Amino acid sequence: MNVGPCVSIIYPNFDLKTGLLIQNVLLWTTAQNVAPDRFQIIIATAELSLVDRQILKSYLREGDEIVEVSDKENDNSMWNAAAKKSRHENLLFVEGHVTPDQHFLNKMLSYIETNKEAKAINTNSLNTKNSGFELIMDKWFDETLQLRSKSHSFTFLTRQCFMLKKSVFEKFGPFISEFEQFGPPYLSAIFAENQIKIETVNFSNLIHENEKMISHHHIATRSYVRGYVKAKDQIDNEVLTRYFGVNPDFIKTDLRLRRFLKKRTKLSLLRVNLTSFYRKLRIRAIELVIMNINIGIQLKYILFKKVHRLVVVDQYEKALLHGFRDNG
């Protein structure tokens, strides 16, 4: 019986506690309105305690898998390890903080069935906007995607969620673990080099949880840059230049940005110098106040000593006069 295309969900878990991990996994499994035999979930995670593993396993279905990975901070390693356990041709790579609505898998499988020749498929996701920084991240994602489309001649895999044919992944992959967050962009360039088109679905049934703190975004940015530097050190620079160089329009934008930043830097230095000058003035003013207080204390002490001496002398004189009167 032909049930149509099937998919393996490749799900990495870095830091979610068992309870929240189970909650997210159930959104990918029992909450989906598609036949259970058309998909499996493979969870790649750091080493679990025996208790946590048993608890997690009790919520999985027959055919679902748990893969423990020693390189727990690297999603490339997790994706690679989980993909090896797949029993379906379609591999759906997701991030741990991406969750679907109940219709997502049904729509995705319908798209795969309609577009049988598609070897790589990007998805669309909606970003959470529950805080000020999440709103900033939402804008940043939009601007980054627009910038990529202008400055690069090929399509990037959207790492939040994308589908690859297993045969294609085995031929051109896997993700290079050392490249960290640069892994998916590099594989995107390999696809472009081999004329493998990356399709994009026309629906949005995913929620991507944005970073809530700038430090989390910095961690991801550093990972991407480290991966890019390692790639330049290990592979043909001509390939990187061809696919990750910038076009003339972007260079113009980059030059305008550099001039703007240069002006801002000068203003910032001026502001720093003025701030330092005012800080020195405030410190000097405080020193003068303290000096005046000390002088005042010293003057009061001198005055007190003089007054005290006068009082003592006056009392002495009165005592002497009183003594003379008693003797007289």
C-alpha positions as CSV (number, residue, x, y, z in Angstrom):
1,M,0.0,0.0,0.0
2,N,1.4,3.3,-1.1
3,V,1.0,5.9,1.7
4,G,3.0,8.6,0.0
5,P,6.3,10.1,1.0
6,C,7.6,9.7,4.6
7,V,10.0,11.9,6.6
8,S,12.5,11.5,9.4
9,I,12.6,14.5,11.8
10,I,16.2,15.2,12.9
11,Y,15.9,16.9,16.2
12,P,18.9,18.2,18.2
13,N,18.7,19.0,21.9
14,F,21.4,21.1,23.6
15,D,20.1,22.4,26.9
16,L,16.4,21.7,27.3
17,K,15.5,19.9,30.5
18,T,13.6,16.6,30.1
19,G,10.2,18.0,30.8
20,L,10.4,20.8,28.2
21,L,12.1,18.5,25.7
22,I,9.2,16.1,26.0
23,Q,6.7,18.9,25.5
24,N,8.5,20.0,22.3
25,V,8.8,16.4,21.0
26,L,5.1,15.8,21.4
27,L,4.4,18.8,19.2
28,W,6.3,17.1,16.5
29,T,4.7,13.7,17.0
30,T,1.3,13.1,18.7
31,A,0.1,16.6,17.9
32,Q,0.5,16.2,14.1
33,N,-2.6,15.4,12.1
34,V,-0.8,13.0,9.8
35,A,-0.6,9.2,9.8
36,P,1.9,8.1,12.4
37,D,3.6,5.6,10.1
38,R,4.6,8.4,7.7
39,F,7.2,9.9,10.0
40,Q,9.6,9.2,12.8
41,I,11.6,11.5,15.1
42,I,15.2,11.0,15.9
43,I,16.4,13.0,18.9
44,A,20.1,13.7,19.1
45,T,21.1,14.8,22.6
46,A,23.8,15.0,25.1
47,E,24.3,11.9,27.3
48,L,21.2,11.3,29.5
49,S,20.9,9.7,32.9
50,L,19.3,6.3,32.9
51,V,16.2,7.8,34.5
52,D,15.9,10.7,32.0
53,R,16.4,8.3,29.1
54,Q,13.6,6.0,30.3
55,I,11.2,8.9,30.9
56,L,11.9,10.3,27.4
57,K,11.6,6.9,25.8
58,S,8.2,6.4,27.4
59,Y,6.8,9.3,25.3
60,L,8.3,8.1,22.0
61,R,6.5,5.8,19.5
62,E,7.7,2.7,17.9
63,G,10.3,3.6,15.3
64,D,11.4,6.8,17.1
65,E,15.0,7.0,18.2
66,I,17.3,8.6,20.8
67,V,21.0,9.1,19.8
68,E,23.4,10.3,22.5
69,V,26.2,12.5,21.1
70,S,29.4,13.4,23.0
71,D,29.9,16.6,21.0
72,K,26.9,18.1,22.7
73,E,27.5,21.8,21.8
74,N,27.6,21.2,18.0
75,D,24.4,20.9,16.1
76,N,26.3,19.6,13.0
77,S,27.5,16.6,15.0
78,M,24.0,16.0,16.3
79,W,22.3,16.3,12.9
80,N,24.9,13.9,11.4
81,A,24.5,11.3,14.1
82,A,20.7,11.4,13.9
83,A,20.6,11.3,10.1
84,K,22.5,8.0,10.1
85,K,19.6,6.4,12.0
86,S,16.9,7.6,9.5
87,R,14.8,4.9,7.8
88,H,13.1,7.4,5.4
89,E,14.4,9.2,2.3
90,N,13.3,12.6,3.4
91,L,15.3,14.2,6.2
92,L,13.8,17.1,8.0
93,F,16.5,19.0,9.9
94,V,15.2,21.3,12.7
95,E,16.5,23.4,15.5
96,G,15.6,22.5,19.0
97,H,13.8,25.9,19.6
98,V,11.5,25.5,16.6
99,T,8.0,24.2,17.1
100,P,5.3,23.3,14.5
101,D,1.6,23.7,14.6
102,Q,-0.6,20.6,14.0
103,H,-0.7,21.0,10.2
104,F,2.9,21.4,9.5
105,L,3.9,17.8,8.7
106,N,0.8,17.3,6.6
107,K,1.6,20.3,4.5
108,M,5.2,19.5,4.2
109,L,4.5,15.9,3.0
110,S,2.0,17.2,0.5
111,Y,4.6,19.7,-0.8
112,I,7.2,16.8,-1.1
113,E,4.6,14.7,-3.0
114,T,3.7,17.5,-5.4
115,N,7.4,18.5,-6.0
116,K,8.9,15.0,-6.4
117,E,12.1,16.4,-8.0
118,A,12.9,18.7,-5.1
119,K,16.1,17.6,-3.4
120,A,16.4,20.4,-0.9
121,I,13.5,22.4,0.6
122,N,13.6,25.5,2.8
123,T,10.7,26.3,5.2
124,N,9.3,29.6,6.4
125,S,8.9,30.3,10.2
126,L,7.4,33.0,12.3
127,N,9.6,34.5,15.0
128,T,8.4,35.1,18.5
129,K,8.0,38.7,19.5
130,N,7.4,38.6,23.2
131,S,10.0,41.1,24.3
132,G,11.9,44.1,23.0
133,F,15.0,42.1,22.1
134,E,12.9,39.5,20.3
135,L,11.4,42.3,18.1
136,I,15.0,43.4,17.3
137,M,16.0,39.8,16.4
138,D,12.9,39.5,14.2
139,K,14.0,42.6,12.3
140,W,17.5,41.4,12.2
141,F,16.5,38.0,10.6
142,D,14.5,39.8,7.9
143,E,17.3,42.2,7.1
144,T,19.9,39.4,7.0
145,L,17.8,37.3,4.6
146,Q,17.3,40.4,2.3
147,L,21.1,41.1,2.5
148,R,21.9,37.5,1.6
149,S,19.6,37.6,-1.4
150,K,21.4,40.8,-2.7
151,S,25.0,39.9,-1.9
152,H,25.0,36.2,-2.8
153,S,24.1,34.4,-6.1
154,F,22.8,31.2,-4.4
155,T,20.2,30.2,-1.8
156,F,21.2,29.4,1.8
157,L,19.6,26.6,3.8
158,T,17.5,28.2,6.5
159,R,18.8,26.4,9.5
160,Q,15.6,26.7,11.5
161,C,14.1,23.9,9.4
162,F,14.9,22.4,6.1
163,M,14.4,19.1,4.2
164,L,17.1,17.2,2.3
165,K,16.9,14.0,0.4
166,K,18.9,11.3,2.2
167,S,20.7,10.3,-1.0
168,V,21.7,13.9,-1.6
169,F,22.9,14.4,2.0
170,E,24.9,11.2,1.8
171,K,26.5,12.2,-1.4
172,F,27.4,15.9,-0.7
173,G,27.3,15.9,3.1
174,P,27.6,15.5,6.0
175,F,27.8,18.8,7.8
176,I,31.4,19.5,8.7
177,S,31.4,19.6,12.5
178,E,34.4,21.9,12.8
179,F,32.6,24.6,10.8
180,E,30.0,25.0,13.6
181,Q,27.2,27.4,12.5
182,F,28.9,27.9,9.1
183,G,28.2,24.3,8.3
184,P,24.7,24.7,6.6
185,P,25.9,27.8,4.6
186,Y,28.9,25.8,3.4
187,L,26.7,22.8,2.3
188,S,24.5,25.4,0.6
189,A,27.5,26.5,-1.5
190,I,28.3,22.8,-2.3
191,F,24.7,22.4,-3.6
192,A,25.0,25.5,-5.7
193,E,28.4,24.2,-7.1
194,N,26.6,21.0,-8.2
195,Q,23.4,22.7,-9.5
196,I,21.2,21.4,-6.7
197,K,18.3,23.9,-6.4
198,I,16.9,24.7,-2.9
199,E,13.2,25.1,-3.1
200,T,11.1,27.1,-0.6
201,V,7.6,26.2,0.6
202,N,4.8,28.7,0.4
203,F,3.4,28.3,3.9
204,S,4.4,29.2,7.4
205,N,3.4,26.7,10.1
206,L,6.5,26.9,12.3
207,I,7.3,29.1,15.3
208,H,11.0,30.0,15.8
209,E,11.8,31.1,19.4
210,N,14.1,34.1,19.2
211,E,17.0,34.7,21.6
212,K,15.8,36.6,24.6
213,M,19.3,38.0,25.4
214,I,22.0,39.6,23.3
215,S,24.6,37.3,24.8
216,H,22.9,34.3,23.2
217,H,23.0,36.0,19.8
218,H,26.7,36.8,20.3
219,I,27.4,33.1,21.0
220,A,25.8,32.1,17.7
221,T,27.6,34.9,15.8
222,R,31.0,33.8,17.2
223,S,30.3,30.2,16.2
224,Y,29.5,31.3,12.6
225,V,32.7,33.4,12.4
226,R,34.9,30.6,13.9
227,G,33.4,28.1,11.4
228,Y,34.1,30.5,8.5
229,V,37.7,31.0,9.6
230,K,38.2,27.3,9.9
231,A,36.7,26.7,6.5
232,K,39.1,29.3,4.9
233,D,42.0,27.4,6.6
234,Q,40.9,23.9,5.5
235,I,39.4,24.2,2.0
236,D,40.0,25.9,-1.3
237,N,39.7,29.7,-0.8
238,E,38.5,30.1,-4.4
239,V,35.3,28.3,-3.5
240,L,34.7,30.5,-0.5
241,T,35.5,33.6,-2.5
242,R,33.1,32.6,-5.3
243,Y,30.2,31.8,-3.0
244,F,30.8,34.0,0.0
245,G,32.4,37.0,-1.6
246,V,30.3,40.1,-2.1
247,N,29.0,41.7,-5.2
248,P,29.8,45.3,-6.3
249,D,26.5,46.7,-5.0
250,F,27.2,45.2,-1.6
251,I,30.7,46.7,-1.7
252,K,29.2,50.1,-2.2
253,T,26.9,49.6,0.7
254,D,29.8,48.3,2.7
255,L,31.9,51.4,2.0
256,R,29.0,53.7,3.0
257,L,28.7,51.7,6.2
258,R,32.4,52.0,6.8
259,R,32.3,55.8,6.4
260,F,29.3,56.0,8.7
261,L,31.0,53.8,11.3
262,K,34.2,56.0,11.0
263,K,32.2,59.1,11.8
264,R,30.4,57.3,14.6
265,T,33.8,56.2,16.0
266,K,35.1,59.8,15.9
267,L,32.0,61.0,17.7
268,S,32.3,58.1,20.2
269,L,36.0,59.0,20.9
270,L,35.0,62.7,21.4
271,R,32.2,61.6,23.7
272,V,34.6,59.4,25.7
273,N,37.1,62.3,25.9
274,L,34.4,64.7,27.1
275,T,33.1,62.2,29.5
276,S,36.7,61.7,30.9
277,F,37.2,65.4,31.1
278,Y,33.9,65.9,33.0
279,R,34.7,63.0,35.2
280,K,38.0,64.6,36.1
281,L,36.2,67.9,36.8
282,R,33.8,66.1,39.1
283,I,36.6,64.3,40.9
284,R,38.5,67.7,41.3
285,A,35.3,69.3,42.6
286,I,34.9,66.5,45.1
287,E,38.5,66.9,46.1
288,L,38.0,70.6,46.6
289,V,34.9,70.0,48.7
290,I,36.8,67.5,50.8
291,M,39.7,69.9,51.2
292,N,37.3,72.7,52.3
293,I,35.7,70.3,54.7
294,N,39.1,69.4,56.1
295,I,40.1,73.1,56.3
296,G,36.8,73.8,58.1
297,I,37.4,71.0,60.5
298,Q,40.9,72.3,61.2
299,L,39.7,75.9,61.7
300,K,36.9,74.7,64.0
301,Y,39.5,72.7,66.0
302,I,41.9,75.7,66.3
303,L,38.9,77.9,67.2
304,F,37.8,75.3,69.8
305,K,41.2,75.2,71.3
306,K,41.4,79.0,71.6
307,V,37.9,79.2,73.1
308,H,38.7,76.3,75.4
309,R,41.9,78.1,76.5
310,L,40.0,81.3,77.1
311,V,37.3,79.5,79.1
312,V,40.0,77.7,81.2
313,V,41.9,81.0,81.8
314,D,38.6,82.8,82.8
315,Q,37.7,80.0,85.2
316,Y,41.2,80.0,86.7
317,E,41.0,83.8,87.2
318,K,37.6,83.5,88.8
319,A,39.0,80.7,91.1
320,L,41.9,82.9,92.1
321,L,39.6,85.9,92.9
322,H,37.3,83.6,94.9
323,G,40.3,82.4,96.9
324,F,41.5,85.9,97.7
325,R,38.0,86.8,98.9
326,D,37.8,83.8,101.2
327,N,41.2,84.6,102.7
328,G,40.3,88.3,103.1
